[in-house]
Amino acid sequence: MEDCDRGFDLEDRLGTLEERKQKRTLSPVDRVAERGYFADSAGGDLPVLDSEEALVFSSNNYLGLTDDQRVQDAARQAAATVGTGSGASRVVTGDTMVHHDLERLLAETKGTERALTFSSGYAANVGTITALDPDVIFSDEFNHASLIDGCRLAGCETAVYDHCDPASLRAELEDRADRAADDESWLIVTDSVFSADGTVAPLSTICELAEEFGAWVMVDEAHATGLYVDGGGVVQAEGLEERVHIQMGTLSKALASQGGYVAGSNALIECLLNDARSFAFSTGLAPTAAAAASEALHLARYSDAREQLWENVAHLRDGLETMGFSIPGESQVLPVIVGDQRDTLTLADGLRARGIVVPAIRPPAVPEGTSRLRVAPIATHSREDVVSCLEAFRTVGTELGLL
């Protein structure tokens, strides 16, 4: 047994990823508070990436609030009065009024009885699904990894239906109904805005099917929270608050902070307090993050940031489509699907050389043959910034024969 090696050949694994053009790397963005590029005031320097100035068109900072002075001041105030960290699980000694204030504002925005914050959106999804412990889950095939992992950890039967396809969902529901016990619990889970495709789930039809078959609906609003009517998500935009049982979202995208939340009935939140392991056995969300998210949500509801974002989205979408790029979906995420991984990387590199940062999204994050650039403008991009992005796409796309 002395020659037996039961370890892991990590170098071989990394080599395989490199060969497939799927190896990920990190590129730190240097944001300095005084720059003001993402801030409410105009002017200031560009963010710095790898020691060079660049325009970033790939951030989830949709409303441009990560460097907003008011959001930063809220975090500083919380740090000064409550501390930088919670120090323990919230069911022990890590609970503060800052958390409760945020949860009240989230519940009000989402039109629910209560809300509960988690240390991350991943923890919120995994904790909620496993705490509910459904008998059967019906999951969109392109759901976020945290929803998929929640389904796996729940250990129940999971039926995967075709992306945003109500007919496929109905077929799965009917198939399971033919052999279901009367007391089974069913849960339909879906993103509202799909982060890599830009598509928006047909939530109204999903709710109709859920009501027909007696299922509950859980919607992940990570890429919709703060962007639609009154700072809510697609659920609010479509008036489905009473029909969606569980609304999940993140504080780390449009709300410019860190963490996740679940909004729903009082009974749901009480059950999660008691049964969601990712809540009870994690240190509570940092008060600084909670305070920043509260201020960002207030700004999302009452400032003109949302209108500015959607103006930039429309300008960028129109420009890319006029060039000949096909942009699926109807959200703020604008995927430029190239197909081949190497061509996609070459396009991203060409844009980067012209000061536009739009990283390539490749398998396994997206299906084989659908590699893409995920273009995402933010509210604080100027008209000139959008024009610069479009000009770079036209130049590089023409050079590569994509236009």
Steps between C-alpha positions, in 0.01 A plus 500: 500500500803731522483589127129578509415865429144599585556874475390749236685592182412870509757600240345260250154637581619857445675401180178355364313822579771703328486278193122543480530879543290470816755599764390801702731771631457805724552862389477742792318829441650787699216724616604805697231696683608835351475376141127563480460312173230277644380772739202729467711798396630526146866493409789326668743244370416164348530185712837333476533137387846342493653847543319640193191719479198328349125518459338200664188377319453173687418595858195399701523843664200588283405827669860614547455529876808320630690827521205728567592728790165446673537122497855524629394741776230255613762225531736729690226602741412137569867416558531787748182422693455122474837365388646356182378146559215317671732283705272197508198334348192717528328230704778537758625859549546629145159663458476880473236761421689574179401152379138552599481840332625350173261207524203730558594704193545185290161364607336833422664516157417138417142521629538221756442457872866454586851454364816334628859578401774241445877536474482439122248435228643150465430434868147636461413265215664188642365566850144569387461199271650254749296647788176456306599140420255458208405163358542616138671804348440630147802701387577705188798345321694830506444582867788644700747256654377584850148386411637185337711421806201564726306241301787252531544552872127464560542141379156487342376423151583789265333541162689737269286678241613679183615858544212747535265246338156474668404207275801302623417591861140386450620169358720441805217593738256270321747212495558527874130549577422158349694330781491753783369448851240753616722633779810567289658846514601650164725799439562677169827694503616751240712807453304805389783660299752240380846645550674351196211507251321821586169317465210563739297207630128485409404540865129560448460174307716315754270624777196381306650153464598494867146583605355237266723227645515623861872582499690783667715744301847626598651780289865605508503877439876545537534683168167682528490636856510879500454536123126491444193684630563672837836325533350152497551220251310328221254362756398855589503617137248227414292539817562143619579569867200297620573207267874449550554328835875562532691799364876471528756758398846636562640817653820475293389621158274803454501549878878548502575294810537136600257230606164354407141503621176305491163675514166334564244423765560524872474121524765454228746730675441332837570161343821626340612647833465155650588262216732675251846375598677756281333773709525357850858374464649805325616824655236763440525738207747778585315810628700712255366289210145520634516877538648548154229282347226695681626829360545352151147360505367841604684658207376230262146583602513878502788621279518514120769228483261240361391727215863579418585130486219413262593790270855362475366149441279617214783700339746212522252236382393711201862562402605136523196377308551763229851359449351155448549340841197304619420587862252259663292583803344823618692584815804712588727204416601512133668174392701519177508133406805409290496120535863392475702540820817620330316757288324623811828540686654678202208744487530567874876557467448739209249704698731503800781637283266790420417567863168311518474217754244230411628158610418186305245259648584142405397143589424368753331829595306482170426206267762385251494699178342808661803689632421868526586842626264606776454873448348687794484882509447680829304813586805721536646426158481821301370528146861533386591179685230306316614645167860395579383147574305479174790638297734239649253220418469624142877524449592164656196318361588613149865402541396149610244459220209483746317790334 
